[in-house]
Amino acid sequence: MAPPSLPALLRKLPAVDEVLRLPLVVTLVIREGRAAVTDSIRTAVGRLRDAIVQGQFDDQQLDFALEGLPDAVERQLARSLQLSLRPVINATGVILHTNLGRAPLSVEALDHVRQSAQTYSNLEFNLETGERGQRDIHVDRLFQSILGGSNPAAASTIVVNNNAAAVLLALNTLAERGEVIVSRGELVEIGGSFRIPDVMEKSNGILREVGTTNRTRIADYESAITEKTRVLLRVHRSNFEISGFTEQPSIDELVALSRRRNIPLVEDQGSGALFDLRTIGISGENGVLGSLRAGVDVVLFSGDKMLGGPQAGMLSGRADLVARMRSNSLFRALRVDKLTYAALEATLLAYVKMDYESIPALRMMHLSKDEITRRAESLASLVARPGLDVAVIDGESVIGGGAAPSAVLPTKLLSLTCAGFSASQLAAKLRASQPPVIVRVEDGRVLIDLRTVFPEQISALAGVLTNVRSDIGADTGT
Ligand SMILES: *Cc1c(COP(=O)(O)O)cnc(C)c1O
């Protein structure tokens, strides 16, 4: 008998309506709605059509595939209805991991988001007068109380989408068509797409570089000042350090120059800590309060780095300058929504109460090596067995977010190796598990740092490690 022709095979493909009448598919329609199921049928049948055209099926194989069509539709439906943004277990030990969403929010922040967003709120409504209000008052008050120590009467804060937006708004407001003096050693790129010279250009400010890559003196700033100078800009280098033959003016020298010549000093601080960094062993970093206290006019910082809150960019400082930024029409384009205000307000309230433990990123930074060791040893004893080697070793966690590039926190790591599998194969298996587990790979080992794993995730992590282990056992026939 001659093999069936291509058109004959294609004619066997059912119409969408026929598939919709199959019993399993009928239950799918009841559960997820006709539109989504219809889409999945088209995709699944389309796949069969492609396979036929590519000559992958004979008559019998096609019949077999058609029998499996309802299951294929169900699998396709599950894939297409799965949310793309999913929780993962961050076992990298990088606390403010930009690719994993930076700071996890506190329970209080999440509760406040839910409460204020599931109904209407007084976002821009003055409950006393019944008139239109301003959305920024919701957090300005808390920033004043947190930063008040520096200059109670003057410190005021507005919030925009992120720190990059804060830099754009500050420079556009203060320096449009005027000059901004920056040290060559601070013309940094942060996170791939944020480059100080590019943002400067978009802001319509004119960049005036001074000094050299490794050395800039206060005299370099002073001699660059002209009648066109609008801002002295200090940029935190964030993700790199210059060492060796270096020189940089102190904040005090910059403040003195800015006062003497009456030119605002703006600091792009990035990580923007609102707590004493010495509590995590970092010295020589100002934090927001330190800079304001030293006399910086406006400090720009992120909401989801050291602050431990939602993505946002803050402009804090001299009330007259911040008021100018608020009235810039760019502010309207860069402003944040109620979800951000709610999360930020609840996070800031924890600072007012000095309840640092309630903010996950701060809690992780303060977690002791002893406690991590205890957790690591108990997890190791749960998952170790022949086929999967687990050792508990010394290591370092990373704060991330450009906080202090060389600052690390001592930790204990689980080091995993598996005969017959490379570390990157093991890491890929962990990523593909449910929930996905993201690890570090170093020197041919998979490293797991429990500093960034929430205690309530540890049993899920143990489950994943146990399953990966039996997967590997099955693959290698052991
Ligand atoms: C992180 C950082 C930025 C960018 O902040 P986003 O909140 O990611 O926009 C800008 N400047 C400095 C110094 C930073 O550290």
The ligand as a MOL file (V3000), in Angstrom:
LIG
                    3D

  0  0  0     0  0            999 V3000
M  V30 BEGIN CTAB
M  V30 COUNTS 15 15 0 0 0
M  V30 BEGIN ATOM
M  V30 1 C 21.8440 52.2710 41.2180 0
M  V30 2 C 22.2980 53.6090 40.8940 0
M  V30 3 C 21.6090 54.3840 39.9630 0
M  V30 4 C 20.4040 53.8630 39.2340 0
M  V30 5 O 19.3730 53.6480 40.1530 0
M  V30 6 P 17.9880 52.9980 39.6910 0
M  V30 7 O 17.1350 53.0620 40.9270 0
M  V30 8 O 18.3150 51.6140 39.2630 0
M  V30 9 O 17.4620 53.8150 38.5880 0
M  V30 10 C 22.0830 55.6540 39.6950 0
M  V30 11 N 23.1640 56.1370 40.3150 0
M  V30 12 C 23.8530 55.4190 41.2340 0
M  V30 13 C 25.0490 56.0260 41.8830 0
M  V30 14 C 23.4320 54.1270 41.5600 0
M  V30 15 O 24.1050 53.4110 42.4650 0
M  V30 END ATOM
M  V30 BEGIN BOND
M  V30 1 1 1 2
M  V30 2 1 2 3
M  V30 3 2 2 14
M  V30 4 1 3 4
M  V30 5 2 3 10
M  V30 6 1 4 5
M  V30 7 1 5 6
M  V30 8 2 6 7
M  V30 9 1 6 8
M  V30 10 1 6 9
M  V30 11 1 10 11
M  V30 12 2 11 12
M  V30 13 1 12 13
M  V30 14 1 12 14
M  V30 15 1 14 15
M  V30 END BOND
M  V30 END CTAB
M  END
